[in-house]
Amino acid sequence: MQHFASDNYAGICPEALTALLAANDGHVRSYGDDEWTLRAADRLRDVFEADCDVYFVFNGTAANSLALAALCQSYHSVICHQLAHVETDECGAPQFFSNGARLLAVGGEQGKLTPAAIVEVVTRRSDIHYPKPKVVTLTQASEVGTVYRPDELQAITATAHQLGLRVHMDGARFANAVAGSGVSPADLTWRAGVDVLCFGGTKMGLPVGEAVVFFDRRLADDFAYRCKQAGQLASKMRFLSAPWLGILEGGAWLRHAAHANAMAQRLAGGLARVAGLRLLFPVDANGVFVQLPNPVEQDLRARGWLFYTFIGAGGARFMCGWDTAPETVDRLLADICQLADGA
Ligand SMILES: *Cc1c(COP(=O)(O)O)cnc(C)c1O
C-alpha cells in the first residue's frame, strides 16, 4: 500500500537502481576517487551550468549541518524560518557540527523568509553579547510546500549579502521546486545569489544521499575534512554517487519530480471540491496541507492511511513521491469525501 506520510516512504526509482547495480562491478578506487563520483559531479555542474564544488553525503541533516558549519564560526548565528527543518527536525545538529552557532528563527507567511524579517533580526542587536548573524538559510521547496520565486530569492540574497551574510539553501525537495516553478536550477540558486545548496537525493528517488553544492568554491575550503570527521565520507562512494548519475543523465530527476507535483495537484484539486475542507497553503510542489475535521483524520488513520500532522503549521500533510499512483490519490480522495460527508 502507498502512503502520503513522506516522500521518503517510496523506494528507489528504476533509473537510480539500474545505475546502482551497474556500479557494482569489480574493484574501483574508494573514497570518491572513482569514475562514478567524478561523472556524477560533472553532471551536477552541467545541471547548474556552473563550475561548482560537489560533495556527496549520506543524508540531509548532515548536508545542512556541515554546510552551515562551513559558513560560520562557533560564535555566529544562522537566520532561519521558524518552520525550517534545521530548526525543528535536526536534533540540534547544526549547532553541534558548528560547535555552538545558534539558529535565530523568524516568522514569515507561507513558510517563507522575507528581507524585512532578516533586517529586523540582524539590526535588533549589535553588541558583543549576542551571536553575530552570519548566514541565512532558506528551504526550497519550503516545509509547507511553497516555492520561492527567483525575484523573492534575489530580494533575500541581496539583503543578506548587503548585511555581510552568506546564503544557504536546504534543497531536500529542490527537484520539486525546479519542476514546479519551471525555473532553471541555475536561476533558482547561484544566479539568484545562493552560495551553497544541499540538493536532496533521497526524497527524489535515490536509495540514500544528498549532494552539497558550493557555488562559491572558496567556501568549500577543507570541506572534505569536515565530512570525514563527521563520519560522512563514504568509503564505497560509488554507491552514493552512481544513483545520482542514473537520475541526472536522461533527466529522470525532473520527470519524477514533475510527476510527484502533478499527483499533489490532483489531490489538491480533489480536496478543493470537498465542502468544508480548506487547503492551508498554495500547492507549488509535491506537498498538500489541509485542515481536516478531527473525526475525518481519525477515521482515515483507522482505514490504514499514514500521514503526518506534526509538520508545518498544523493540519494534515500529504506528500506525493516519484511513484505515487493516480489511483492511490483517487482512493485517498474517495475516502476523504466519504468521511467528510458523514462528519
Ligand atoms: C527530509 C528533509 C531533510 C533531510 O532529512 P534527513 O532525514 O536528515 O535526510 C532536510 N530538510 C528538509 C526540508 C527535509 O524535508
The ligand as a MOL file (V3000), in Angstrom:
LIG
                    3D

  0  0  0     0  0            999 V3000
M  V30 BEGIN CTAB
M  V30 COUNTS 15 15 0 0 0
M  V30 BEGIN ATOM
M  V30 1 C 13.7940 15.4320 4.6700 0
M  V30 2 C 14.3590 16.7810 4.8400 0
M  V30 3 C 15.7200 16.9680 5.1280 0
M  V30 4 C 16.7070 15.8310 5.3110 0
M  V30 5 O 16.4080 14.9620 6.3050 0
M  V30 6 P 17.2760 13.6500 6.6350 0
M  V30 7 O 16.2810 12.7590 7.2810 0
M  V30 8 O 18.3500 14.0700 7.5480 0
M  V30 9 O 17.8260 13.1300 5.3490 0
M  V30 10 C 16.1910 18.2640 5.1970 0
M  V30 11 N 15.3840 19.3190 5.0070 0
M  V30 12 C 14.0740 19.1730 4.7310 0
M  V30 13 C 13.2280 20.3920 4.4960 0
M  V30 14 C 13.5170 17.9060 4.6520 0
M  V30 15 O 12.2180 17.7690 4.3710 0
M  V30 END ATOM
M  V30 BEGIN BOND
M  V30 1 1 1 2
M  V30 2 1 2 3
M  V30 3 2 2 14
M  V30 4 1 3 4
M  V30 5 2 3 10
M  V30 6 1 4 5
M  V30 7 1 5 6
M  V30 8 2 6 7
M  V30 9 1 6 8
M  V30 10 1 6 9
M  V30 11 1 10 11
M  V30 12 2 11 12
M  V30 13 1 12 13
M  V30 14 1 12 14
M  V30 15 1 14 15
M  V30 END BOND
M  V30 END CTAB
M  END
